[in-house]
């Protein structure tokens, strides 16, 4: 009987022992690698140790994450067994599997039960051997971001590829940090930068990558940043890039006010361009910005109305209250949500009567939700009156949830109700629907009785 068979037999006896009842599973077999992987996390330290040893002897590459996990086990013998098994798995056939475990491996450096630096360096040294380097290089294209990032860093640190080869592999990766790391290297170290690759970088979806490309092109006076190219950046998704484009064109003497007005006058322009043009009118501090922007509050594109609302709130400085209340009743949830957010950001107050008038105009579910959110700007007791009144009329789920939240936070504020408010609450809470369906009815009734005394 060889050592592996002897250990399997010994392990099976241990698993079948009557004392081993905790977490016991009758189907566990000591000769099954899948079962042994589970047993690496067993409550019994002796079983964990044997499982790690057996997996090392079986040379099962699928067990690497479990063995790496045991490197930080709280039992010293298990950690030692894991180190021995991991060393036995460092063969060329397992290099690809080991590369996939780089995140788990490097995570050990943040664990404090043992000094794992030697184990990490041993594995990394194995992967950096000439016959295994291709697996690290291939891992740059791995769909798992953590694997790709670590593989890319190893390739860079150990000069496994040229900068051009790295950018060719990483430029189309889904993970932004893989692209960012590669592009930063590409733009700082490459002796000859490909125009085609620069164009790809310039149109990357991640704004910091586009910014790096723009700064590089600007420093090298590239023809890719001609005036018409900078004009296109005035409509970039990112505010910082648009601001940069405005500064550059200002320095070149371009009449940005006329440019933006021309865009806004074109009825065939896209919503994105119109929104950016509205933002630009504010950014250049156009003297007639309010009169230019105000008509766009009636535009058919919701995103354009939202952009106009954001700018007008900044321009009207403290007098945008009515505008925000009207926008809270917009037919688009996008505009409504923004109006509520800005109303709260401006720390504007609201009366119960105003909100009741507003909710009477509401027709769509998102408009009712907006009214419920605006109710947060009311006095504590006026808010309760508003919510009770709304629930008595439509039993809307969102309003009921708001009432529960009011009840849960009741003790967080010491605001006292007036006599008129107590009278209104008493009248509203007598509605039969509340008694039958509201789980906090008794609590609200007790609060009312307390203040009526």
C-alpha positions, 0 to 999 in steps of 0.5 A: 500500500503506497502512502496516498492509499494509506492516508486515504484509509486513515482519513476515511476512518477519521470521517466515519468515527462516531465522535465525528458527528458535527457537520458529518455527511455520510457521502463524504469520501476520502478518495474524492477530491471534491469532498476533500476540498470541502473538508479543507474547511471542516471544523476539525483541524486534524481533518483539515490537515489531512485533507490538505495533505491528500489534495497535495498528493493527488495533484488536483489543480482545482484545489489550489484556492482551498489550499491557499486559504489553508495557508492562513488557517488558525492551526499551525499544522494545517498551515504547514501542510498547506505550504508543503502541498502548495509547493508540490503543486508548482509544476508546469502543468498547473501554471495556468490554474495557479495564475487564476489564483493570483487574487487569493494568493496576494490576499494572503499578504493582508493576513496576519496569522503568518508571514506569507511573503515567502509563499507568495514569492515562491509561487510568483517566482514559479510563474515567472519562469520562462516556460510559464510566463505565457500564462501570465501574459494570457491572463491580461485578457482574463475576464476576471478584473482582479486576475487581469490587474495582477497579471498586468502588473507582473508583466510590467514589473518584470518587463515580460512584454514591450509597451506596444504589446501590453497596450495591444492586449489591454486596450480592449479589456472591460476593466477600466483599471486594466486599461488605465494602467496600460494607457498610463504606461503607454503614454509615459514610456512609449517611444513611438505612439500609434495614432490608431491606438491614440484615437482608441484611447481618446474615445475610451469610455472612462474619463480619466483615460481620455484626460490622459490622452488629451494631456499627452496630445496637447503636450506633443502638439498632435494634429489629433487635437486640431480646433475641430477636435477640441470643439468635439470635446465641448460635448464630452460626457465628462465635465472636466474635459468640457472645461478643458476644451472651453479653456483651450478654445478661449485661449485661441480666441474662439467666440464660444457664446456664439458657438453655443447659441448656434447649437441651441438654435438648431432644432435637429440637434441631439439631446446630448449636444443641447444639454452640453451647450446649456451647461456651456452657456453657464460655464462661460457665464453668458450675460443673457444666460437666463433668457437663453436657457429658460425656453428649454424648460419646455423642450420635448427631451427630458434630459434637456429640461433637466440640464436647463433646470440645473443651470437655472437653479444656479443662475437664479440664486435663491429664487428658483423655488417656484421653478423647482415646485413646477418641475416636480410635476414634470411628465418625466421621472428624470426631471421630477427626481432632479427637482426634488433633489435640488429642492432639498439641496437648496434647503428650501422650506415648504408649507402644508398648503403648498404641498396639498395644492401640488399633490392635487395636480399630480397625475402620474405615480412618479409625481405622487412619489415626488410629493411624498419626498417633498413632504420631508421639507415640512414641519414634523406634524404637518408631514404626518397630516399630509401622509395620513390625508394621502393614505386615506385617499389612495392607500399608495404603498410609497405613502404608507412606507413614508408613514412607517418611517415617520413613526420609526423616527418619531423620537428623533425630534422633539418638535411639539404639535400645535392644537390645530395639528392635533385636531387634524391628526385626530380627525384623519386617524379615525379613518376605518382603513387605518384601524384595519390595515396600518400596523402602527395604528395603535402606536400613532393613536397612543402618541395622539392621546399623549399630546391631547392630554 
